[in-house]
Each structure stands twice: as C-alpha cells, then as structure tokens.
C-alpha cells in the first residue's frame, strides 16, 4: 500500500492512497529489460 501526506509544517493530513500492484528497478526499465508497470490508484 502507499499513502500520500501533506506536511510542510504542523500536523500532516492524508491526501490519498492506494495499492502498488508491481514495481521494477529504474535501471532495468532504462535498459529495456522490463516494461514500465501500469499503476492504478484507488481513492477512498
């Protein structure tokens, strides 16, 4: 899961979040070894 927060100062508030379906190393993507993952976020 991932969550985005807003906190330049004071108490943070949750801006949104979702689930990470897959991830790949940037170096592997740059070399063309892996296709970049499609990312979908769910807002609740």
PDB file of N, CA, C and O in Angstrom, chain B, residues numbered from 101:
ATOM      1  N   UNK B 101       0.835  -1.180   0.000  1.00  0.00           N
ATOM      2  CA  UNK B 101       0.000   0.000   0.000  1.00  0.00           C
ATOM      3  C   UNK B 101       0.879   1.242   0.000  1.00  0.00           C
ATOM      4  O   UNK B 101       2.031   1.199   0.434  1.00  0.00           O
ATOM      5  N   UNK B 102       0.337   2.334  -0.482  1.00  0.00           N
ATOM      6  CA  UNK B 102       1.063   3.603  -0.419  1.00  0.00           C
ATOM      7  C   UNK B 102       0.089   4.689   0.024  1.00  0.00           C
ATOM      8  O   UNK B 102      -1.108   4.624  -0.257  1.00  0.00           O
ATOM      9  N   UNK B 103       0.622   5.679   0.717  1.00  0.00           N
ATOM     10  CA  UNK B 103      -0.191   6.784   1.222  1.00  0.00           C
ATOM     11  C   UNK B 103       0.555   8.081   0.953  1.00  0.00           C
ATOM     12  O   UNK B 103       1.775   8.136   1.113  1.00  0.00           O
ATOM     13  N   UNK B 104      -0.152   9.118   0.549  1.00  0.00           N
ATOM     14  CA  UNK B 104       0.438  10.427   0.302  1.00  0.00           C
ATOM     15  C   UNK B 104       0.009  11.377   1.412  1.00  0.00           C
ATOM     16  O   UNK B 104      -1.172  11.463   1.749  1.00  0.00           O
ATOM     17  N   UNK B 105       0.987  12.093   1.978  1.00  0.00           N
ATOM     18  CA  UNK B 105       0.728  13.025   3.072  1.00  0.00           C
ATOM     19  C   UNK B 105       1.102  14.443   2.655  1.00  0.00           C
ATOM     20  O   UNK B 105       1.939  14.642   1.775  1.00  0.00           O
ATOM     21  N   UNK B 106       0.470  15.427   3.297  1.00  0.00           N
ATOM     22  CA  UNK B 106       0.777  16.832   3.103  1.00  0.00           C
ATOM     23  C   UNK B 106       1.232  17.369   4.452  1.00  0.00           C
ATOM     24  O   UNK B 106       0.422  17.464   5.373  1.00  0.00           O
ATOM     25  N   UNK B 107       2.523  17.727   4.595  1.00  0.00           N
ATOM     26  CA  UNK B 107       3.010  18.201   5.887  1.00  0.00           C
ATOM     27  C   UNK B 107       4.210  19.130   5.759  1.00  0.00           C
ATOM     28  O   UNK B 107       5.297  18.780   6.219  1.00  0.00           O
ATOM     29  N   UNK B 108       4.050  20.315   5.143  1.00  0.00           N
ATOM     30  CA  UNK B 108       5.185  21.233   5.125  1.00  0.00           C
ATOM     31  C   UNK B 108       5.515  21.723   6.528  1.00  0.00           C
ATOM     32  O   UNK B 108       6.672  22.018   6.830  1.00  0.00           O
ATOM     33  N   UNK B 109       4.509  21.811   7.377  1.00  0.00           N
ATOM     34  CA  UNK B 109       4.703  22.158   8.788  1.00  0.00           C
ATOM     35  C   UNK B 109       3.438  21.774   9.538  1.00  0.00           C
ATOM     36  O   UNK B 109       2.356  21.712   8.954  1.00  0.00           O
ATOM     37  N   UNK B 110       3.573  21.520  10.814  1.00  0.00           N
ATOM     38  CA  UNK B 110       2.415  21.144  11.613  1.00  0.00           C
ATOM     39  C   UNK B 110       2.023  19.695  11.409  1.00  0.00           C
ATOM     40  O   UNK B 110       2.844  18.863  11.023  1.00  0.00           O
ATOM     41  N   UNK B 111       0.769  19.406  11.672  1.00  0.00           N
ATOM     42  CA  UNK B 111       0.279  18.030  11.587  1.00  0.00           C
ATOM     43  C   UNK B 111      -0.042  17.658  10.139  1.00  0.00           C
ATOM     44  O   UNK B 111      -0.649  18.443   9.412  1.00  0.00           O
ATOM     45  N   UNK B 112       0.367  16.465   9.728  1.00  0.00           N
ATOM     46  CA  UNK B 112       0.138  16.002   8.357  1.00  0.00           C
ATOM     47  C   UNK B 112      -1.301  15.542   8.174  1.00  0.00           C
ATOM     48  O   UNK B 112      -1.934  15.062   9.114  1.00  0.00           O
ATOM     49  N   UNK B 113      -1.802  15.692   6.972  1.00  0.00           N
ATOM     50  CA  UNK B 113      -3.119  15.145   6.632  1.00  0.00           C
ATOM     51  C   UNK B 113      -2.948  14.206   5.452  1.00  0.00           C
ATOM     52  O   UNK B 113      -2.067  14.408   4.616  1.00  0.00           O
ATOM     53  N   UNK B 114      -3.771  13.202   5.381  1.00  0.00           N
ATOM     54  CA  UNK B 114      -3.694  12.206   4.313  1.00  0.00           C
ATOM     55  C   UNK B 114      -4.347  12.774   3.064  1.00  0.00           C
ATOM     56  O   UNK B 114      -5.498  13.208   3.105  1.00  0.00           O
ATOM     57  N   UNK B 115      -3.617  12.773   1.951  1.00  0.00           N
ATOM     58  CA  UNK B 115      -4.154  13.265   0.680  1.00  0.00           C
ATOM     59  C   UNK B 115      -4.778  12.153  -0.147  1.00  0.00           C
ATOM     60  O   UNK B 115      -5.693  12.404  -0.931  1.00  0.00           O
ATOM     61  N   UNK B 116      -4.303  10.948   0.015  1.00  0.00           N
ATOM     62  CA  UNK B 116      -4.835   9.827  -0.751  1.00  0.00           C
ATOM     63  C   UNK B 116      -3.944   8.623  -0.583  1.00  0.00           C
ATOM     64  O   UNK B 116      -2.928   8.682   0.109  1.00  0.00           O
ATOM     65  N   UNK B 117      -4.319   7.544  -1.208  1.00  0.00           N
ATOM     66  CA  UNK B 117      -3.532   6.323  -1.105  1.00  0.00           C
ATOM     67  C   UNK B 117      -4.029   5.292  -2.083  1.00  0.00           C
ATOM     68  O   UNK B 117      -4.960   5.536  -2.851  1.00  0.00           O
ATOM     69  N   UNK B 118      -3.404   4.148  -2.048  1.00  0.00           N
ATOM     70  CA  UNK B 118      -3.800   3.082  -2.949  1.00  0.00           C
ATOM     71  C   UNK B 118      -2.931   1.862  -2.747  1.00  0.00           C
ATOM     72  O   UNK B 118      -2.228   1.747  -1.742  1.00  0.00           O
ATOM     73  N   UNK B 119      -2.979   0.959  -3.695  1.00  0.00           N
ATOM     74  CA  UNK B 119      -2.211  -0.280  -3.630  1.00  0.00           C
ATOM     75  C   UNK B 119      -1.238  -0.321  -4.792  1.00  0.00           C
ATOM     76  O   UNK B 119      -1.597   0.039  -5.914  1.00  0.00           O
ATOM     77  N   UNK B 120      -0.004  -0.759  -4.538  1.00  0.00           N
ATOM     78  CA  UNK B 120       1.003  -0.908  -5.580  1.00  0.00           C
ATOM     79  C   UNK B 120       0.898  -2.327  -6.118  1.00  0.00           C
ATOM     80  O   UNK B 120       1.117  -3.292  -5.386  1.00  0.00           O
ATOM     81  N   UNK B 121       0.561  -2.452  -7.401  1.00  0.00           N
ATOM     82  CA  UNK B 121       0.394  -3.778  -8.000  1.00  0.00           C
ATOM     83  C   UNK B 121       1.739  -4.421  -8.306  1.00  0.00           C
ATOM     84  O   UNK B 121       1.917  -5.618  -8.078  1.00  0.00           O
ATOM     85  N   UNK B 122       2.691  -3.642  -8.819  1.00  0.00           N
ATOM     86  CA  UNK B 122       4.022  -4.173  -9.113  1.00  0.00           C
ATOM     87  C   UNK B 122       5.017  -3.023  -9.176  1.00  0.00           C
ATOM     88  O   UNK B 122       4.633  -1.858  -9.285  1.00  0.00           O
ATOM     89  N   UNK B 123       6.294  -3.363  -9.105  1.00  0.00           N
ATOM     90  CA  UNK B 123       7.356  -2.358  -9.180  1.00  0.00           C
ATOM     91  C   UNK B 123       8.572  -2.966  -9.857  1.00  0.00           C
ATOM     92  O   UNK B 123       8.812  -4.169  -9.757  1.00  0.00           O
ATOM     93  N   UNK B 124       9.337  -2.131 -10.545  1.00  0.00           N
ATOM     94  CA  UNK B 124      10.566  -2.568 -11.211  1.00  0.00           C
ATOM     95  C   UNK B 124      11.647  -1.528 -10.969  1.00  0.00           C
ATOM     96  O   UNK B 124      11.348  -0.349 -10.779  1.00  0.00           O
ATOM     97  N   UNK B 125      12.895  -1.959 -10.975  1.00  0.00           N
ATOM     98  CA  UNK B 125      14.017  -1.041 -10.805  1.00  0.00           C
ATOM     99  C   UNK B 125      14.121  -0.122 -12.013  1.00  0.00           C
ATOM    100  O   UNK B 125      13.959  -0.573 -13.147  1.00  0.00           O
ATOM    101  N   UNK B 126      14.391   1.171 -11.785  1.00  0.00           N
ATOM    102  CA  UNK B 126      14.505   2.124 -12.887  1.00  0.00           C
ATOM    103  C   UNK B 126      15.608   1.737 -13.856  1.00  0.00           C
ATOM    104  O   UNK B 126      15.456   1.930 -15.063  1.00  0.00           O
ATOM    105  N   UNK B 127      16.719   1.194 -13.361  1.00  0.00           N
ATOM    106  CA  UNK B 127      17.821   0.829 -14.252  1.00  0.00           C
ATOM    107  C   UNK B 127      17.406  -0.281 -15.215  1.00  0.00           C
ATOM    108  O   UNK B 127      17.831  -0.278 -16.370  1.00  0.00           O
ATOM    109  N   UNK B 128      16.597  -1.215 -14.767  1.00  0.00           N
ATOM    110  CA  UNK B 128      16.119  -2.290 -15.640  1.00  0.00           C
ATOM    111  C   UNK B 128      15.181  -1.734 -16.705  1.00  0.00           C
ATOM    112  O   UNK B 128      15.210  -2.184 -17.850  1.00  0.00           O
ATOM    113  N   UNK B 129      14.360  -0.771 -16.344  1.00  0.00           N
ATOM    114  CA  UNK B 129      13.449  -0.147 -17.307  1.00  0.00           C
ATOM    115  C   UNK B 129      14.248   0.643 -18.338  1.00  0.00           C
ATOM    116  O   UNK B 129      13.947   0.587 -19.531  1.00  0.00           O
ATOM    117  N   UNK B 130      15.268   1.379 -17.885  1.00  0.00           N
ATOM    118  CA  UNK B 130      16.087   2.183 -18.793  1.00  0.00           C
ATOM    119  C   UNK B 130      16.803   1.303 -19.817  1.00  0.00           C
ATOM    120  O   UNK B 130      16.990   1.722 -20.959  1.00  0.00           O
ATOM    121  N   UNK B 131      17.203   0.105 -19.431  1.00  0.00           N
ATOM    122  CA  UNK B 131      17.898  -0.811 -20.337  1.00  0.00           C
ATOM    123  C   UNK B 131      16.929  -1.544 -21.259  1.00  0.00           C
ATOM    124  O   UNK B 131      17.361  -2.249 -22.170  1.00  0.00           O
ATOM    125  N   UNK B 132      15.625  -1.386 -21.035  1.00  0.00           N
ATOM    126  CA  UNK B 132      14.631  -2.050 -21.862  1.00  0.00           C
ATOM    127  C   UNK B 132      14.389  -3.492 -21.459  1.00  0.00           C
ATOM    128  O   UNK B 132      13.743  -4.242 -22.192  1.00  0.00           O
ATOM    129  N   UNK B 133      14.904  -3.891 -20.293  1.00  0.00           N
ATOM    130  CA  UNK B 133      14.748  -5.272 -19.837  1.00  0.00           C
ATOM    131  C   UNK B 133      13.338  -5.533 -19.310  1.00  0.00           C
ATOM    132  O   UNK B 133      12.865  -6.669 -19.320  1.00  0.00           O
ATOM    133  N   UNK B 134      12.677  -4.484 -18.854  1.00  0.00           N
ATOM    134  CA  UNK B 134      11.356  -4.629 -18.239  1.00  0.00           C
ATOM    135  C   UNK B 134      10.460  -3.520 -18.767  1.00  0.00           C
ATOM    136  O   UNK B 134      10.893  -2.381 -18.939  1.00  0.00           O
ATOM    137  N   UNK B 135       9.209  -3.867 -19.020  1.00  0.00           N
ATOM    138  CA  UNK B 135       8.245  -2.829 -19.390  1.00  0.00           C
ATOM    139  C   UNK B 135       7.871  -2.048 -18.148  1.00  0.00           C
ATOM    140  O   UNK B 135       7.751  -2.643 -17.077  1.00  0.00           O
ATOM    141  N   UNK B 136       7.680  -0.729 -18.245  1.00  0.00           N
ATOM    142  CA  UNK B 136       7.246   0.048 -17.084  1.00  0.00           C
ATOM    143  C   UNK B 136       5.878  -0.438 -16.607  1.00  0.00           C
ATOM    144  O   UNK B 136       5.005  -0.700 -17.435  1.00  0.00           O
ATOM    145  N   UNK B 137       5.670  -0.563 -15.305  1.00  0.00           N
ATOM    146  CA  UNK B 137       4.387  -1.049 -14.793  1.00  0.00           C
ATOM    147  C   UNK B 137       3.277  -0.016 -14.967  1.00  0.00           C
ATOM    148  O   UNK B 137       3.523   1.189 -14.920  1.00  0.00           O
ATOM    149  N   UNK B 138       2.077  -0.493 -15.166  1.00  0.00           N
ATOM    150  CA  UNK B 138       0.902   0.368 -15.175  1.00  0.00           C
ATOM    151  C   UNK B 138       0.451   0.514 -13.731  1.00  0.00           C
ATOM    152  O   UNK B 138       0.346  -0.478 -13.010  1.00  0.00           O
ATOM    153  N   UNK B 139       0.188   1.724 -13.308  1.00  0.00           N
ATOM    154  CA  UNK B 139      -0.154   1.966 -11.914  1.00  0.00           C
ATOM    155  C   UNK B 139      -1.587   2.468 -11.831  1.00  0.00           C
ATOM    156  O   UNK B 139      -1.985   3.376 -12.561  1.00  0.00           O
ATOM    157  N   UNK B 140      -2.344   1.874 -10.945  1.00  0.00           N
ATOM    158  CA  UNK B 140      -3.707   2.314 -10.694  1.00  0.00           C
ATOM    159  C   UNK B 140      -3.824   2.657  -9.223  1.00  0.00           C
ATOM    160  O   UNK B 140      -3.377   1.890  -8.370  1.00  0.00           O
ATOM    161  N   UNK B 141      -4.409   3.778  -8.920  1.00  0.00           N
ATOM    162  CA  UNK B 141      -4.594   4.184  -7.527  1.00  0.00           C
ATOM    163  C   UNK B 141      -6.081   4.201  -7.205  1.00  0.00           C
ATOM    164  O   UNK B 141      -6.905   4.593  -8.031  1.00  0.00           O
ATOM    165  N   UNK B 142      -6.405   3.777  -6.015  1.00  0.00           N
ATOM    166  CA  UNK B 142      -7.788   3.782  -5.546  1.00  0.00           C
ATOM    167  C   UNK B 142      -7.928   4.875  -4.503  1.00  0.00           C
ATOM    168  O   UNK B 142      -7.125   4.961  -3.575  1.00  0.00           O
ATOM    169  N   UNK B 143      -8.934   5.701  -4.652  1.00  0.00           N
ATOM    170  CA  UNK B 143      -9.188   6.751  -3.663  1.00  0.00           C
ATOM    171  C   UNK B 143     -10.329   6.303  -2.770  1.00  0.00           C
ATOM    172  O   UNK B 143     -11.316   5.732  -3.235  1.00  0.00           O
ATOM    173  N   UNK B 144     -10.184   6.565  -1.507  1.00  0.00           N
ATOM    174  CA  UNK B 144     -11.218   6.138  -0.568  1.00  0.00           C
ATOM    175  C   UNK B 144     -11.725   7.208   0.289  1.00  0.00           C
ATOM    176  O   UNK B 144     -12.600   6.970   1.121  1.00  0.00           O
TER     177      UNK B 144
END
